[in-house]
């Protein structure tokens, strides 16, 4: 399922803003901005479980308080109308940590029949804590390894707490997840119980063995106190046994726990896909309320330390609720890999079983995409093993050419649909297909296409900043019209900064393939930058070119042969839709957005190929398998590539045509779409007409599995 990205930011107000409250801002798909508006501090209150207000009424009141400003509410309404499936990330300013005590998981839109947002699979909900450092990667290996740490100090009774039965807690986890298998029928998840005593040192030593998940069961404490600067903050501790003192309670502060986790994640000896990705903090049924406050206070510290996601309990939870939640959560997480979706689905499972506490689990995460684990895509036409072996041979013999489409940038820069809607709203486009960029551009073609192209590029430039976690200042935005996209990419240091961002790593993984030629229909510099910053290449040896679109004079020779030849040491990036760089301004003039311009490119590529594409590039394409990443079959860019560029080559070299490996998306779609029927149609059409074998999955899934297969060969 495709999810639009909706970030709700709660920001501390500026000094000059005369309001006793918080500034609220919305961003949809990293492109459409709404606000700022303001929410009154007095209206954002904690739920009073002893009062008469129901949770439903509280959730609706909280929603009204958060979206009290008409500007912000209009943004919410537009996001809901444009994208029924939207990933909701609540981003709270670090200075406003007190807002984490609010039960945001009860947010519910008034007048809507659906339950609260955190219960719906269509609106995965999380508390988002962005960080620059991104240790570890989404895990493809199975089984997922879970360390179960049960803290049971010997003197819990003296603290007014009941002892924790480690064996019972461990057995319940095994029972709840016993039926979770991988595609080969083997166990997809493995739970290992940490031997008693569960000390901080014991947890640290066990994690060194390479665990993806730490599932902690125990007690904690919390209290407000002043730090060294006089600022009051929530100080939390876990109650762990002290082996040197007859396993009696030792209060281990959150800072010590976070420091230990940070060191583990920074250990260079541990492989990236074997590092800790998730911490699950489960309190006992007999725990006091402050144990849950401790977990809610500890969770942001763990995310700051580098953990990709933390599930914590914000209130007391019964065993009969905790167990089905955990079982459903792990089952769904292994099915699709998205931690926020799994959390919503697990809450909904609790509600469906009419159990109390579906709003208790809280998810803190640092992932924009929610992708905690990687799952393998599907290959239906041929044997899976044969598919990967043939593709691996093509790559190892340098006879594979990746084609990069607009949807490979999902989660990096705004999707084409998001940019189209923004441009449509600003240019008076009133037709129903306002999410089709080529149609919106066609509407502008008779007005001022150059200005429209500049507005499009401005959105991309803003996206380049946001892709590495930066927000351009007003002064920087003002300079965008004077800067090329390449200059903006250089200004943010994208080549190095992107290595720390999960969503951007796909380009560096493609660079690791060390192929001679990459083809893109995107205007951005991302593939070029990833190659230029690859440790085996010198930046000056990475080249990029575009077609020679200017019509040659009669009798002029075909496009000259590229020198040096494309190779693993001198790779080329061919931009079929131009690029924006001072080195060749003519390429920017040929960036096609409208249907007419894209159709003209299709005709030129099919008719005048030898004149506009270097002959050794055409030869390389004829000898290679083609790997499509990030295309929808309805994309104009896909039609231009397959029918304009590649079909003439395939017809001319029919006897030497190699296997084609392809990844395609079904498309954003909407509710009621039979994805399996669409996939059957597409794979039949592509196989019969173009001999394309389809891998069903995301570009990130495909590249991750491809790199793993290459390492195994």
C-alpha positions, -999 to +999 in steps of 0.1 A: +000+000+000+012+035-009+012+061+019+015+098+014+037+114+040+021+139+065+043+155+091+027+175+119+052+196+137+047+212+171+072+239+175+081+262+204+068+297+195+092+325+187+097+353+213+079+378+190+049+356+186+023+369+211+006+337+221+006+314+250+008+282+230+026+263+203+032+268+166+017+241+144+030+233+109+020+206+084+040+192+055+024+168+030+047+147+009+077+170+016+063+196-007+030+211+003+033+233+034+004+244+056+006+269+084+019+281+107-010+281+130-012+281+168-026+258+195-033+271+229-012+255+257-043+253+280-061+231+254-034+205+251-040+186+283-033+151+296-063+127+297-078+125+332-087+088+337-105+097+370-128+122+353-161+118+334-147+125+300-145+095+277-115+086+257-134+093+225-145+127+236-109+135+248-095+124+214-119+146+195-111+176+219-074+170+214-079+170+176-098+203+178-071+219+199-043+207+176-061+219+145-078+250+160-062+273+135-081+274+102-050+274+081-037+242+097-071+226+096-074+234+058-041+216+053-054+185+072-086+185+051-066+187+019-042+160+030-072+137+039-089+144+006-058+139-016-045+109+003-068+085+021-037+065+030-012+088+047+016+081+071+011+105+101+043+116+119+038+138+149+071+157+153+074+174+187+102+200+192+129+186+215+124+217+238+088+206+243+094+171+258+066+177+283+041+172+254+050+135+253+029+130+284-002+138+263-021+107+249-017+116+212-026+081+203-062+090+211-064+116+184-097+113+166-113+135+140-147+147+150-176+138+128-158+109+112-170+073+117-135+058+117-118+052+151-088+071+163-059+076+139-036+052+157-060+023+151-063+025+113-040+007+089-046+036+064-031+062+089+000+047+105+008+070+135+041+076+153+059+102+173+087+111+150+121+121+164+144+130+135+182+124+139+212+130+117+229+097+125+212+067+110+230+036+123+220+003+108+198-005+078+165-022+073+170-059+079+165-084+051+179-115+068+156-140+086+151-150+113+148-117+131+167-121+164+150-108+195+167-106+229+142-110+257+154-093+289+133-098+320+144-078+350+134-095+383+154-080+412+151-100+445+135-072+466+108-059+443+083-064+472+101-038+492+093-014+464+056-024+464+060-044+432+053-080+424+081-103+412+083-110+374+082-146+362+108-146+334+099-181+321+062-173+320+068-140+301+091-157+277+067-186+271+039-161+263+060-144+237+069-178+221+032-188+221+020-156+205+045-158+176+048-195+171+031-195+137+052-168+122+071-184+093+092-171+064+086-179+027+105-212+031+084-224+061+113-218+086+109-196+117+109-160+107+117-147+142+138-161+171+135-152+208+164-157+231+159-153+269+187-135+287+198-156+317+192-141+352+204-117+364+193-091+339+219-065+346+229-036+323+263-053+316+245-086+308+222-068+283+252-051+267+272-083+263+243-101+248+236-074+223+272-078+210+261-111+196+239-093+170+203-088+180+178-068+159+153-063+187+155-059+225+123-068+242+125-056+278+100-066+305+103-050+339+097-020+361+109+016+361+106+048+381+103+084+370+104+118+387+109+154+377+142+170+388+165+198+378+196+192+357+229+210+360+215+240+342+185+244+364+162+230+338+135+206+350+133+173+332+118+139+336+145+116+352+137+079+345+153+047+357+149+010+351+149-013+381+176-039+373+191-065+396+226-057+410+245-090+409+270-077+435+243-070+460+222-102+461+203-091+430+187-063+448+172-034+430+196-010+413+181+021+397+198+025+364+193+060+349+181+066+314+213+083+305+234+052+313+210+030+293+211+053+263+249+056+265+252+018+264+229+015+234+247+043+216+281+025+220+265-007+208+251+009+177+284+026+170+304-006+172+322-009+138+327-046+144+289-052+141+275-055+106+250-028+096+221-052+092+228-070+125+225-039+147+197-032+171+167-017+153+139-019+177+134-017+215+101-029+229+095-017+265+068-039+281+057-031+317+042-057+340+005-058+348+013-050+385+036-021+377+029+013+391+019+042+368+054+057+371+069+027+354+050+036+323+061+073+327+096+059+329+092+041+296+077+071+279+106+092+292+133+066+282+120+060+247+131+094+232+165+089+248+169+056+230+159+071+197+184+099+202+210+072+209+204+057+175+176+031+179+154+033+148+121+027+167+109+022+203+076+008+214+067+018+250+036+017+272+021+050+284-002+035+309-009+003+328-017-026+305-032-060+313-015-092+304-045-103+283-040-071+263-002-070+261+002-105+247-021-102+216-007-068+210+029-081+209+019-112+188+001-092+162+028-065+162+056-089+154+035-109+129+026-079+109+060-063+112+075-095+096+048-094+069+055-059+055+084-045+076+067-011+084+068-005+121+042+022+123+017+002+103+023-029+124+017-008+156-016+005+143-026-030+132-017-044+166-037-017+184-067-025+161-064-062+169-067-054+206-098-033+199-113-060+177-110-085+206-128-059+228-098-057+252-089-026+271-058-005+265-055-003+226-043+033+231-015+024+256+013+014+232+033+044+219+057+043+190+087+066+188+107+064+156+133+082+135+123+066+102+105+088+077+093+057+057+085+035+087+105+007+071+122-011+099+126-045+082+130-054+046+108-080+030+114-098-002+094-089-033+077-115-055+088-130-088+061-150-105+072-156-141+104-177-135+122-196-108+134-172-081+169-187-079+173-186-117+162-150-118+188-139-093+216-160-108+210-146-143+208-111-131+240-115-110+259-128-141+248-098-161+259-074-134+292-092-128+299-091-165+289-054-167+260-062-190+232-046-170+219-011-173+196+004-145+169+028-156+159+051-128+124+065-127+106+092-107+093+068-080+128+057-069+129+091-051+099+083-029+107+095+006+137+116-008+120+144-027+083+152-032+066+126-055+055+138-089+018+137-078+026+160-048+044+185-070+016+184-096-010+192-070+011+221-057+016+235-092-020+229-101-032+249-071-009+278-078-018+280-115-055+277-116-057+241-128-093+231-120-096+196-137-099+164-118-065+150-128-045+176-109-021+149-096-008+141-132+022+163-137+023+159-175-014+170-177-008+200-154+023+210-174+003+206-206-022+231-192+006+256-187+023+249-221+004+277-239+011+302-212+047+303-199+064+269-199+097+283-188+082+298-157+063+265-150+096+246-153+113+270-129+085+265-103+089+227-107+127+230-102+121+252-071+101+224-055+129+199-063+155+222-048+135+225-016+133+187-016+171+183-019+175+202+013+148+182+031+162+149+018+192+154+041+172+168+071+177+205+064+151+232+059+162+259+035+161+294+050+141+322+034+174+337+020+184+303+005+149+299-011+152+334-026+184+323-044+169+292-059+158+310-091+194+319-097+210+286-089+211+254-108+199+221-092+235+209-093+246+240-073+219+234-047+229+197-044+265+208-039+255+234-013+239+208+010+268+183+005+243+157-007+269+131-017+281+126+018+251+138+039+228+113+021+248+084+033+233+090+068+197+090+055+180+056+052+158+066+022+188+079+002+210+049+006+194+033-024+216+054-047+248+044-028+237+008-031+233+012-068+267+028-070+281-003-052+271-023-083+299-006-102+283-006-136+295+013-166+262+030-174+232+043-155+202+058-173+177+081-156+146+100-166+150+122-135+165+157-135+182+153-101+219+147-095+215+119-070+230+090-091+259+111-102+266+123-067+265+087-053+290+076-079+312+107-074+314+099-037+320+062-040+353+052-024+365+034-055+360+063-079+374+098-084+347+125-088+363+137-120+360+103-136+322+102-132+305+117-162+270+126-171+255+133-205+222+140-221+209+133-257+219+157-285+184+170-289+194+198-313+185+188-348+217+181-368+222+197-401+217+176-433+247+154-438+261+158-403+277+127-388+259+107-361+265+115-324+302+109-318+315+080-298+320+087-261+356+088-250+366+074-227+343+043-230+318+037-203+335+014-177+335+006-140+363+032-136+347+058-158+309+054-154+284+075-172+249+087-161+227+093-191+199+118-184+172+111-210+152+141-197+180+166-193+196+180-162+203+214-146+240+222-145+261+251-156+283+227-175+257+223-202+228+247-201+212+233-232+202+202-213+180+222-190+162+237-220+151+202-229+136+191-196+102+179-207+072+180-183+042+184-206+026+156-226+034+173-259+071+177-250+073+141-237+056+128-269+081+148-290+110+130-271+094+097-277+092+103-314+128+117-316+142+087-297+124+062-319+132+080-352+166+097-348+183+075-323+216+073-340+218+110-343+211+119-306+226+090-286+263+081-288+268+049-307+287+031-280+258+039-256+234+022-280+258-007-283+259-010-245+221-010-243+218-036-270+242-060-252+228-055-217+198-066-196+177-037-185+167-030-149+139-006-143+136+010-108+109+034-097+084+034-126+047+031-129+035+016-162+014+048-167+043+071-163+051+090-195+088+085-187+083+047-188+067+050-222+095+072-236+122+047-224+106+014-233+088+023-266+110+053-277+145+042-268+145+005-262+120-011-286+140-001-317+172-015-301+154-047-292+140-051-327+174-045-343+192-070-320+164-096-315+188-125-317+211-113-290+185-099-266+193-109-230+169-115-201+154-083-187+149-079-150+124-052-140+108-037-109+076-018-113+050-003-089+013-008-093+009+029-085-005+049-056-040+039-065-067+040-038-092+018-019-110-008-039-082-016-063-075-053-069-037-052-068-033-088-077-054-084-108-035-054-118-002-072-113-014-102-134-024-079-163+009-059-161+032-089-160+014-105-189+015-073-209+052-066-202+063-102-207+045-107-240+054-073-255+088-065-241+100-098-225+102-081-191+102-102-160+086-083-131+098-082-095+069-070-074+082-048-046+097-014-038+131-002-054+146-003-019+135-039-014+149-050-048+183-033-044+187-046-008+180-082-020+202-078-051+232-066-030+227-095-006+226-120-035+258-105-050+276-108-017+265-145-014+277-154-049 
